Amino acid sequence: MSRSIVCGVDGSPESEAALGVAARLADRLGLRLVLANVVEHARLPSATVGPVGGVGTAARAPLGDVLAEQVRAGERLLAAMAEQANVETGGNRVVSGLAGERLADLADEEDAELIVVGSRGRGAFRAAFLGSVSASLVGLARCPVLVVPPGASAS
């Protein structure tokens, strides 16, 4: 397997900037670019499926069905982001679990030299209560992590 750069994306403007940086680095360093999207596990034994705020009874879907749809949505997102950024990837991966943990694991699986993620710039106070994928990732990854700040140029 050839060495790579793993770029975690979620469709946000910050992850679009991270993708631009990761694509440029991969090209310059001759590394495969692997796009990754992490879907979090649902916390309930089943999830409601139906219109938000709709009237009447909503169907309950088994978690396996919900997770499968989240994975399909993640696959569509990765394909759309790669096309929009006009980048060729060495693979798109959708994984489930906690984002920091799964991105670190994926970097190991993909023989990554670097993990690139965007930052929402929440600040230390909000990140302490809401959690921060980038902070978690820095503590877990076994390769360097590049956190692209808000407003960074993707060109």
KAJOHU-V651701 format. One record per run of one state. SS is the DSSP state (helix for helix, strand for strand, loop for the rest). FROM is the first residue (numbers start at 0). TO is the last residue. If there is no record, write none. Layout:
SS,FROM,TO ; SS,FROM,TO
This chain:
loop,0,2 ; strand,3,7 ; loop,8,11 ; helix,12,28 ; loop,29,30 ; strand,31,38 ; loop,39,44 ; strand,45,48 ; loop,49,57 ; strand,58,61 ; helix,62,84 ; loop,85,89 ; strand,90,95 ; loop,96,97 ; helix,98,108 ; loop,109,110 ; strand,111,117 ; loop,118,122 ; helix,123,129 ; loop,130,131 ; helix,132,139 ; loop,140,142 ; strand,143,147 ; loop,148,154
